[in-house]
Amino acid sequence: MSNLRKPIKVRLLKEAEEYFFAQSEKVQVKFHLAFDKVEAGHKGKWFEKLKGTDGLYEFRQSDHQKFYRVFAFWDSEERNTLIIGTHGFDKKSNKTPRKEIRKAEQIKRKYFETKISIK
């Protein structure tokens, strides 16, 4: 029996990619493992929906009491389901800064506006 589920692909926008490559190799490996797990369809604490947002998620990693986040959202296309990373930041407390959420929401909005205007 064939698998009818569309493949999941993680893609980082420019700012998220710059954040990713600015991290240590150890943190990059941790993020890469999380991306791979999500692409394989696994769920876990490394990728969670942000409460109180319109479809935003965060990839979560930590290393030596330092916390790293990459915000993302889903984009279901005809062939693939994409998870688009918007940007990353270092998290210093349990509370997610509202300004980072607003930034991710703005990037998401622009992404879909641009995508629609290209079609």
C-alpha positions as CSV (number, residue, x, y, z in Angstrom):
1,M,0.0,0.0,0.0
2,S,1.4,3.4,-0.9
3,N,1.9,6.2,1.6
4,L,-0.4,9.0,0.7
5,R,1.1,11.5,3.1
6,K,3.0,14.4,1.5
7,P,6.7,14.6,2.4
8,I,7.6,17.2,5.0
9,K,10.5,19.4,4.3
10,V,12.1,22.0,6.6
11,R,13.3,25.1,4.9
12,L,15.0,28.1,6.6
13,L,14.4,31.6,5.3
14,K,17.5,33.8,5.1
15,E,17.4,35.2,8.7
16,A,16.8,31.8,10.2
17,E,19.6,30.3,8.1
18,E,22.0,33.1,9.3
19,Y,21.1,32.4,12.9
20,F,21.6,28.6,12.4
21,F,25.1,29.0,10.9
22,A,26.1,31.5,13.6
23,Q,25.7,28.8,16.2
24,S,28.3,26.3,17.4
25,E,28.7,23.1,15.5
26,K,27.2,21.3,18.5
27,V,24.0,23.4,18.4
28,Q,23.8,23.1,14.6
29,V,23.9,19.3,14.9
30,K,21.1,19.4,17.6
31,F,18.9,21.6,15.3
32,H,19.7,19.4,12.3
33,L,18.6,16.3,14.3
34,A,15.3,18.1,15.2
35,F,14.7,19.0,11.6
36,D,15.3,15.4,10.5
37,K,12.9,14.1,13.2
38,V,10.1,16.5,12.1
39,E,10.7,15.6,8.4
40,A,10.3,12.0,9.4
41,G,6.9,12.8,11.0
42,H,8.0,12.5,14.6
43,K,6.6,14.8,17.3
44,G,8.4,15.9,20.5
45,K,9.6,18.8,22.7
46,W,12.1,19.8,20.0
47,F,9.2,21.2,17.9
48,E,6.1,22.7,19.6
49,K,3.2,24.9,18.7
50,L,3.4,28.3,20.3
51,K,0.3,28.9,22.3
52,G,-1.7,32.1,21.6
53,T,-0.3,32.4,18.0
54,D,-1.8,31.9,14.6
55,G,0.0,28.7,13.6
56,L,3.5,29.5,14.8
57,Y,5.8,26.7,16.0
58,E,9.3,26.7,17.5
59,F,12.3,24.4,17.2
60,R,13.8,24.2,20.6
61,Q,17.4,23.4,21.6
62,S,19.5,24.0,24.6
63,D,23.2,23.7,25.5
64,H,24.8,24.5,28.9
65,Q,21.9,26.5,30.3
66,K,21.6,28.4,27.0
67,F,18.3,28.1,25.1
68,Y,18.0,28.5,21.3
69,R,14.9,28.9,19.3
70,V,13.9,29.0,15.6
71,F,10.3,30.1,14.9
72,A,8.5,28.3,12.0
73,F,5.1,27.8,10.3
74,W,3.6,25.2,8.0
75,D,3.0,25.7,4.3
76,S,1.1,22.9,2.6
77,E,1.9,22.8,-1.1
78,E,0.7,20.5,-3.8
79,R,3.7,18.2,-3.6
80,N,5.3,18.9,-0.2
81,T,4.4,20.1,3.2
82,L,7.0,22.8,4.1
83,I,7.9,23.9,7.5
84,I,9.4,27.4,7.0
85,G,11.8,28.7,9.6
86,T,11.4,32.5,10.0
87,H,14.2,33.5,12.4
88,G,16.1,32.5,15.5
89,F,17.0,33.9,18.8
90,D,18.6,33.0,22.1
91,K,16.0,32.6,24.8
92,K,16.9,33.8,28.3
93,S,13.7,32.9,30.2
94,N,10.6,30.6,30.0
95,K,8.5,33.4,28.6
96,T,8.8,33.9,24.8
97,P,9.3,37.6,24.0
98,R,6.2,39.1,22.4
99,K,8.4,41.1,20.0
100,E,9.9,37.8,18.6
101,I,6.4,36.4,18.1
102,R,5.3,39.6,16.3
103,K,8.4,39.4,14.1
104,A,7.6,35.7,13.1
105,E,4.0,36.6,12.4
106,Q,5.1,39.5,10.1
107,I,7.6,37.3,8.3
108,K,4.9,34.6,7.8
109,R,2.4,37.2,6.5
110,K,5.0,38.6,4.0
111,Y,5.9,35.0,2.9
112,F,2.3,34.2,1.9
113,E,1.7,37.6,0.3
114,T,4.8,37.2,-1.8
115,K,3.9,33.6,-2.7
116,I,0.4,34.6,-3.8
117,S,1.6,37.5,-5.9
118,I,4.0,35.2,-7.7
119,K,1.3,32.7,-8.8
